[in-house]
Structures are given as C-alpha cells and as structure tokens.
Amino acid sequence: MVAVFVLSGVYYFSVDRSAEFNGEEVYYNGDTYVMCYGEYSQGKRIAKTKNGWNIHEVEEDSTHNFIVARQFLDQYLYVNEDYVIPTGGTISAVVWDGYYITDKEFCCEFSRIIAKRKTDFAYETEGIFLLNDNQKMKQVYLSYNECPVATNFAGYMGKVNGQWVITTHISDDQIHPDGSPKAYTVECYIIPDDFIECIENDLKDGNEILKNTF
C-alpha cells in the first residue's frame, strides 16, 4: 500500500514496508507466498521489503493471490500458499509468447487441440527458441477456470517448415561422449486447418510481434 500526504503543497509518498522476503517465500499483509512460474503482467508496486525488494501486484489479479518480488533486473512470481492453482478444467486464457488470448471461441478450439494432439512427426534442432526460416516456435501457457495467471505450460506452437504445429514432446538436454551438446528432438502435432484459420484471424488484430513473426 502507498499512502500520499500533502503538506504545504508538497506530495509525500509513504510506502508499505511491512513485507518480508527471504528468497523462497514472501510474507505480505499477513499471508505467506511461495514461488511459482507463469505468464503475467507486472503491475504497480504495493510494498517494499527492508532488504530492498519491491513487491508488485499482477495486473490480471485484483485479489493479490499472485504477487511479484522484484529487485533491479531480477523478478519472481509468487502465489498465496492457500490458493490452489487450477491445473485442469475450462481453458480461460491462452498466453502465446506473452500475448493473452481470452476469446472464448479460441480457448474452446485450443482445448480441442490439446485433447487431440499426438505426435505426427519429429525433427532435430539446436534450440527450439531459435527463429529461422524453418522454425518459428513460441511458448504457450494456459489458464484454467479463470485463474488470473497462466501457470500451465502447454508446449511450443508455431511453424516448422511452413506448417502450423504444436509440440507434444521435447527431449531433455543431452550431450555427446566428448561433452558437446546433442541436438534436441522435437515431436509435433500438425494443427488442423480449421484451427489454423482461428489462429490467423486472431493474429490479424493481435500482437504485433507475433504477427511479424508468422
């Protein structure tokens, strides 16, 4: 909480310094928060710790079940230990490379893709995050049952050799006997034409970075 006082025409800001942060947990407003991972938008600062960490709200969460601890370039997502993050149910948001899609038709179609996906083919790559003419893939996270933060990793979606796909499995880090890294094996499901139309229609009015990528 930030309080504002006006004395003789001068604004003074009083920052809530009651929060505590020990690296693993955040204590704020009488609640304990534990670290989690997901896609979110950092909101305004709501508190500050004595050891120099700023506590921010998450823009998508007015309840403060999720908060962000930040210091310089480091920032971490935390969730109230009493809040149960939904890991199934109705998809309420698809977050694709940080772009929130909450359109009900899109979420419904994406749910169908998740249920149907199977491995149609596999390929090797030095890194699935690398963008080139043959590979343009972006991370996808899901939110279920109106959870304000998308915490469920659903794989990578994009184009491989010009074909729309979503991953079904990505091999773990592996190395050759000489210590050099092996290529990753990526297994993919080919997205049906009817959902491709849904993706491309959403991109027309959506995120400029994704639009320029694909």
PyMOL commands that set and color helices and strands:
alter all, ss='L'
color gray80, all
select helices_A, chain A and resi 104-116+193-204+208-213
alter helices_A, ss='H'
color red, helices_A
select strands_A, chain A and resi 2-7+10-15+20-21+25-28+31-36+42-48+54-58+66-71+74-80+91-96+99-101+121-125+135-144+152-160+163-170+184-190
alter strands_A, ss='S'
color yellow, strands_A
deselect
rebuild
show_as cartoon
